[in-house]
Amino acid sequence: MDTTPVRASWLASALRAGPYTLAQLRADRQLEEALAHGPDELHLAEVFGVGEKTAIRYAAAARQLLLADLESAPACHPHRGR
């Protein structure tokens, strides 16, 4: 075991056993970054080296998830009463 990068072929073979593709994992990582640091298109483009259309798409998806989370959150803490 060492800290050198793995080859794409090793990663692809490791993922064959699982239910996810490399593209799905990359998309999930980009969305997680957008949720963690805010849906900022410029940040996403800079961190991942993606084009503006891709960055805009991931930021829009993050905004939708954030809004859905806010809409489903209770108005008050359930253990504190009002």
C-alpha positions in Angstrom: 0.0 0.0 0.0 1.2 3.4 -0.9 -0.1 6.9 -1.7 0.4 6.9 -5.4 -2.7 7.4 -7.6 -4.5 4.3 -8.7 -4.9 3.5 -12.4 -8.2 4.1 -14.1 -8.3 0.4 -15.0 -8.0 -0.6 -11.3 -10.7 1.8 -10.3 -13.0 0.6 -13.1 -12.5 -3.1 -12.1 -13.2 -2.2 -8.4 -16.4 -0.5 -9.4 -17.7 -3.3 -11.5 -18.6 -5.2 -8.4 -20.7 -2.2 -7.1 -23.9 -0.6 -8.4 -22.3 2.7 -9.4 -20.3 4.0 -12.4 -17.4 6.4 -12.4 -19.7 9.0 -14.0 -22.2 8.6 -11.2 -19.6 8.9 -8.5 -18.1 12.0 -10.1 -21.6 13.6 -10.4 -22.3 12.8 -6.7 -19.0 14.3 -5.7 -19.7 17.5 -7.6 -23.1 17.8 -6.1 -21.8 17.2 -2.6 -19.2 20.0 -3.2 -22.0 22.3 -4.4 -24.1 21.5 -1.3 -21.1 21.9 1.1 -19.8 25.2 -0.3 -23.0 26.6 -1.7 -24.3 26.4 -5.3 -21.6 28.6 -6.7 -21.0 28.0 -10.4 -17.5 29.6 -10.5 -16.4 27.5 -7.5 -17.5 24.3 -9.1 -15.9 25.2 -12.4 -12.6 26.0 -10.7 -12.5 23.0 -8.4 -13.5 20.3 -10.9 -12.2 21.9 -14.2 -15.7 21.7 -15.7 -17.3 23.9 -18.3 -19.8 26.6 -17.5 -22.8 24.6 -18.6 -21.9 21.7 -16.4 -21.1 24.0 -13.4 -24.5 25.7 -13.9 -26.3 22.4 -14.1 -24.8 21.1 -10.8 -25.4 24.4 -9.0 -29.0 24.3 -10.1 -29.4 20.8 -8.8 -27.8 21.8 -5.5 -30.2 24.8 -5.2 -33.2 22.5 -5.8 -32.0 20.1 -3.1 -31.4 23.0 -0.7 -34.8 24.4 -1.3 -36.5 21.0 -1.0 -34.7 20.5 2.3 -35.8 23.9 3.6 -39.4 23.2 2.6 -39.5 19.9 4.3 -37.9 21.1 7.6 -40.2 21.6 10.6 -41.0 25.2 11.5 -39.9 24.5 15.1 -37.8 21.9 16.9 -40.1 19.0 17.7 -38.7 18.7 21.2 -38.9 22.3 22.1 -42.6 22.9 21.6 -43.4 26.1 19.8 
